[in-house]
Amino acid sequence: MDPLQLAPKIKAELETVYDPELKPANIIDLGLVYEIITKEGGIAKVVMTLTAPGCPVAGEIMDEVQRKVAAIEEVKEALVELTFDPPWNRDMMSEEAKLELGFL
Protein backbone atom coordinates (compact mmCIF):
# COMPACT_ATOMS: atom_id res chain seq x y z
CA MET A 1 0.00 0.00 0.00
CA ASP A 2 2.41 2.59 -1.30
CA PRO A 3 0.76 4.46 -4.20
CA LEU A 4 3.14 7.41 -3.71
CA GLN A 5 6.20 5.11 -4.04
CA LEU A 6 7.73 6.67 -0.92
CA ALA A 7 8.29 3.52 1.14
CA PRO A 8 11.98 3.15 0.09
CA LYS A 9 12.69 6.79 0.95
CA ILE A 10 10.84 6.48 4.29
CA LYS A 11 12.65 3.23 5.08
CA ALA A 12 16.01 4.92 4.42
CA GLU A 13 15.11 7.68 6.90
CA LEU A 14 13.99 5.14 9.50
CA GLU A 15 17.35 3.38 9.19
CA THR A 16 18.75 6.44 11.02
CA VAL A 17 16.47 5.92 14.06
CA TYR A 18 17.85 3.88 16.95
CA ASP A 19 16.45 2.36 20.12
CA PRO A 20 19.01 3.69 22.64
CA GLU A 21 18.83 0.40 24.53
CA LEU A 22 19.80 -1.62 21.43
CA LYS A 23 22.38 0.49 19.61
CA PRO A 24 24.01 0.09 17.11
CA ALA A 25 21.03 -1.58 15.40
CA ASN A 26 18.42 0.72 13.85
CA ILE A 27 14.65 0.25 14.14
CA ILE A 28 14.39 -1.26 10.65
CA ASP A 29 17.05 -3.91 11.35
CA LEU A 30 15.51 -4.56 14.76
CA GLY A 31 12.23 -5.43 13.02
CA LEU A 32 10.28 -2.73 14.87
CA VAL A 33 8.69 -1.30 11.70
CA TYR A 34 5.84 -3.53 10.55
CA GLU A 35 4.40 -1.49 7.71
CA ILE A 36 4.89 1.73 5.74
CA ILE A 37 1.70 2.99 4.10
CA THR A 38 1.29 6.01 1.83
CA LYS A 39 -1.91 7.56 0.56
CA GLU A 40 -2.88 10.22 -1.93
CA GLY A 41 -2.49 13.72 -0.57
CA GLY A 42 0.98 13.05 0.83
CA ILE A 43 -0.08 10.99 3.83
CA ALA A 44 2.51 8.57 5.19
CA LYS A 45 1.83 6.15 8.03
CA VAL A 46 4.35 4.00 9.85
CA VAL A 47 2.98 1.03 11.80
CA MET A 48 5.57 0.00 14.36
CA THR A 49 6.15 -1.68 17.67
CA LEU A 50 8.63 -1.43 20.50
CA THR A 51 10.76 -4.10 22.11
CA ALA A 52 8.49 -4.01 25.19
CA PRO A 53 5.20 -2.29 26.08
CA GLY A 54 6.89 -0.49 28.99
CA CYS A 55 9.78 0.83 26.87
CA PRO A 56 11.02 3.94 28.72
CA VAL A 57 12.00 5.74 25.48
CA ALA A 58 8.80 4.94 23.57
CA GLY A 59 7.76 8.57 23.21
CA GLU A 60 11.19 9.66 22.05
CA ILE A 61 11.43 6.95 19.39
CA MET A 62 7.93 7.62 18.06
CA ASP A 63 8.55 11.40 17.99
CA GLU A 64 11.78 10.87 16.06
CA VAL A 65 10.03 8.58 13.56
CA GLN A 66 7.27 11.16 13.06
CA ARG A 67 9.76 14.04 12.62
CA LYS A 68 11.95 12.16 10.13
CA VAL A 69 9.02 11.00 8.00
CA ALA A 70 7.47 14.49 8.08
CA ALA A 71 10.78 15.97 6.86
CA ILE A 72 10.52 14.08 3.56
CA GLU A 73 9.55 16.63 0.93
CA GLU A 74 6.64 14.67 -0.58
CA VAL A 75 5.07 13.93 2.82
CA LYS A 76 2.37 16.38 3.90
CA GLU A 77 1.18 14.43 6.94
CA ALA A 78 3.20 11.85 8.91
CA LEU A 79 1.40 9.41 11.19
CA VAL A 80 2.89 6.84 13.55
CA GLU A 81 0.76 3.97 14.83
CA LEU A 82 2.02 1.88 17.71
CA THR A 83 0.95 -1.75 17.93
CA PHE A 84 1.94 -4.75 20.00
CA ASP A 85 0.20 -7.25 17.72
CA PRO A 86 2.21 -9.26 16.98
CA PRO A 87 4.52 -8.73 19.94
CA TRP A 88 8.15 -8.09 19.01
CA ASN A 89 10.71 -10.84 19.51
CA ARG A 90 14.35 -11.36 18.53
CA ASP A 91 13.37 -13.48 15.53
CA MET A 92 12.13 -10.27 13.85
CA MET A 93 15.66 -8.84 13.78
CA SER A 94 17.79 -8.91 10.64
CA GLU A 95 20.84 -11.16 10.66
CA GLU A 96 22.97 -8.00 10.66
CA ALA A 97 21.26 -6.69 13.81
CA LYS A 98 21.64 -10.04 15.56
CA LEU A 99 25.33 -10.04 14.70
CA GLU A 100 25.82 -6.40 15.84
CA LEU A 101 24.15 -7.13 19.16
CA GLY A 102 25.92 -10.41 19.77
CA PHE A 103 22.86 -12.66 19.40
CA LEU A 104 24.58 -14.90 16.81
NORVENTA-V637199 format. One line per field, one symbol per residue. burial: I if it has 9 or more other C-alpha atoms within 8 Angstrom, else O. Layout:
burial->???
This chain:
burial->OIOOOOIOOIIOIIIOIIIOOOIOIIIIIIIIIIOIIIIOOIIIIIIIIIOOOOOOOIOOIIOIIIIIIIOOOOIIOIIIOOOIOOOIOOOIIIOOIIIIIOOO
